[in-house]
């Protein structure tokens, strides 16, 4: 990892609320939940509290690309199925 200093004025918008996905998986089964217009900290707290003890969880930001297609940006992405 190599951090770089940037000008914080290089963005045109920001938000405290977004859409997220939480995925619980044990390598065999997978359950996915969607959260709309919420805060990242709330999603992490929910996932930590509700994760089954036998499963890992990961969290993604759900966002549109420049072509209007939905996609995911994984924010908490542990090595699953290890």
C-alpha positions as CSV (number, residue, x, y, z in Angstrom):
1,X,0.0,0.0,0.0
2,X,1.3,3.4,-0.9
3,X,-0.7,6.5,0.2
4,X,-0.7,9.6,-1.9
5,X,-1.7,13.1,-0.9
6,X,-4.6,14.4,-2.9
7,X,-6.7,17.6,-3.2
8,X,-10.0,16.9,-1.4
9,X,-11.7,19.3,-3.9
10,X,-11.3,16.8,-6.8
11,X,-14.8,15.3,-6.1
12,X,-18.1,16.7,-7.3
13,X,-20.3,15.2,-4.5
14,X,-20.4,13.1,-1.3
15,X,-22.9,11.5,0.9
16,X,-23.2,9.9,4.3
17,X,-25.9,7.5,3.2
18,X,-25.6,4.8,0.5
19,X,-26.8,1.4,-0.5
20,X,-25.0,-1.6,0.7
21,X,-25.0,-5.4,0.5
22,X,-24.0,-7.8,3.2
23,X,-23.2,-11.4,2.3
24,X,-22.9,-14.2,4.8
25,X,-21.1,-17.3,3.5
26,X,-19.5,-20.5,4.7
27,X,-18.3,-21.6,1.2
28,X,-21.3,-23.8,0.6
29,X,-24.3,-21.5,1.4
30,X,-24.7,-17.8,0.9
31,X,-27.3,-15.4,2.1
32,X,-27.3,-11.8,0.9
33,X,-29.1,-8.7,2.4
34,X,-29.5,-5.3,0.9
35,X,-29.6,-2.0,2.8
36,X,-30.7,1.2,1.2
37,X,-30.0,4.8,2.2
38,X,-28.1,3.9,5.4
39,X,-24.7,4.5,6.9
40,X,-21.7,2.2,6.7
41,X,-21.3,2.0,10.5
42,X,-24.9,0.8,10.9
43,X,-24.4,-1.9,8.3
44,X,-21.2,-3.1,9.9
45,X,-22.9,-3.2,13.3
46,X,-25.8,-5.2,12.0
47,X,-23.6,-7.6,10.1
48,X,-21.4,-8.2,13.2
49,X,-24.4,-8.8,15.4
50,X,-26.2,-11.0,13.0
51,X,-23.4,-13.1,11.4
52,X,-23.9,-16.8,12.0
53,X,-20.9,-18.1,14.0
54,X,-20.0,-20.5,11.2
55,X,-20.0,-17.9,8.5
56,X,-17.8,-15.1,7.3
57,X,-19.4,-11.8,6.2
58,X,-18.4,-9.2,3.7
59,X,-19.9,-5.8,2.9
60,X,-20.2,-4.0,-0.4
61,X,-21.2,-0.6,-1.6
62,X,-23.9,-0.9,-4.3
63,X,-23.5,1.8,-6.9
64,X,-24.1,2.7,-10.5
65,X,-21.3,2.9,-13.1
66,X,-21.2,5.5,-15.8
67,X,-23.4,3.3,-18.1
68,X,-26.1,3.0,-15.5
69,X,-25.3,-0.6,-14.6
70,X,-25.4,-1.7,-10.9
71,X,-22.2,-3.0,-9.4
72,X,-20.6,-3.7,-6.1
73,X,-17.4,-2.3,-4.5
74,X,-16.3,-4.7,-1.7
75,X,-15.4,-2.7,1.4
76,X,-15.0,-5.4,4.0
77,X,-13.9,-8.5,2.1
78,X,-12.2,-11.2,4.2
79,X,-10.7,-14.2,2.5
80,X,-13.8,-16.4,2.3
81,X,-13.8,-20.2,2.5
82,X,-10.3,-20.4,4.1
